[in-house]
Amino acid sequence: MKKIVLASSNAGKVREINSLLSDYGIDVVPQTEFDIPDAIEDGLSFVENAIIKARHAAKLSGCPAIADDSGIEVDALNHRPGIYSARYSGEGANDQKNNAKMLGELAGVPDEQRTARYQCVMVFMRDGDDPTPVITQGSLEGRILDAPRGEGGFGYDPIFLLPEKNCAAAEISLEEKNKISHRAIALNAMVSKLKELKLIG
């Protein structure tokens, strides 16, 4: 296995996953390289959506595929936006609009009630008909700031406080983030499982 299709066109995710899998001689390529359109994510959980995306990419590319479904849960918002994190602000949603909407919804909520976590579920499929996908999960606890900070990262990183580091996720390097992120935790668990199953060396 030299190539895995990532069921995403998000350049940030491709970089992050490649930097963790390159040690195994595996090239992670975005599904756009195969002209694969985005899957219709109509699942009701991170697990369902990740399975839908991985199966779609594996079927259409003929290669093994990996997909993650991730998002942010904010306790004061009843675990929203959850699976809707990327499209939280509605039509034409982008990181800036999503962050602005969240800050608006949390206006006046005291610090101690702004607890949140990033969640990531990762799925690996050997092929489009794989009946036993490999599934792992990772989460990263934090708090929502009252204003954006930092230039790095993507998604909600500028408003997501890492309590142990006392800075926003957008204020740390990719190398640092790769060690602690929800995606890194899920991916490291995935690498362990793939090694266990002798799918990677």
C-alpha positions, 0 to 999 in steps of 0.5 A, spaced: 500 500 500 503 506 497 497 510 496 491 512 500 486 517 497 483 522 503 476 523 502 477 531 502 479 536 498 482 540 504 489 542 503 490 543 511 488 536 512 492 533 507 498 536 509 496 534 517 495 527 515 501 526 510 506 529 515 504 523 520 504 517 514 510 519 510 514 515 515 511 509 512 512 510 505 505 512 504 503 518 499 496 521 501 492 524 496 486 528 496 480 525 492 480 531 487 486 528 484 481 523 481 476 528 480 471 525 485 466 529 487 464 530 495 460 525 498 453 527 500 454 527 508 447 525 510 449 521 516 447 523 523 454 522 527 461 523 525 462 515 525 456 515 519 459 521 515 466 518 515 464 511 513 460 514 507 466 519 505 471 513 505 466 508 502 465 513 496 472 515 495 474 508 495 469 506 490 470 511 485 478 511 486 479 503 486 484 505 492 484 504 499 481 510 502 481 514 509 476 519 511 475 523 517 469 527 520 471 532 525 468 538 528 467 542 534 462 541 540 460 547 545 457 545 551 453 551 552 451 550 545 448 543 547 454 540 543 453 544 537 455 545 531 457 538 532 457 534 525 455 541 522 461 545 524 463 546 517 457 549 515 455 552 521 454 559 518 449 557 513 450 558 505 457 560 503 459 558 510 467 559 511 472 559 517 471 566 518 463 566 518 463 560 522 467 563 528 464 570 528 457 566 528 460 562 534 462 568 538 456 571 537 452 565 540 457 565 546 456 573 547 456 574 555 457 566 556 462 566 562 469 563 561 468 557 565 461 555 561 465 556 554 468 549 555 468 545 548 472 539 544 474 538 538 472 531 536 475 526 530 472 520 527 477 516 522 475 511 518 480 506 513 477 502 508 481 497 504 476 498 498 469 500 496 466 494 499 470 493 505 465 490 510 469 491 516 472 498 516 477 500 521 475 506 525 478 510 531 476 516 535 480 522 538 478 528 542 481 535 544 479 539 550 479 546 550 475 553 551 472 558 546 475 564 547 472 571 546 476 573 540 480 570 535 488 569 536 493 567 531 494 566 524 495 558 523 491 552 523 484 552 520 477 551 522 475 554 529 483 554 531 483 562 532 478 561 537 479 555 541 483 555 547 488 550 549 488 550 556 495 547 558 498 551 553 494 558 554 494 560 547 489 559 541 490 552 537 492 557 531 498 560 535 502 554 535 506 550 529 503 545 525 508 540 528 506 542 535 499 541 533 500 534 530 502 532 537 496 534 540 490 535 535 484 530 535 486 528 528 493 526 530 490 522 536 485 519 531 490 518 526 496 515 531 490 510 533 489 508 526 496 507 524 497 503 530 491 499 528 493 498 521 500 496 523 496 491 528 492 488 522 499 488 518 496 493 513 502 498 513 509 496 515 
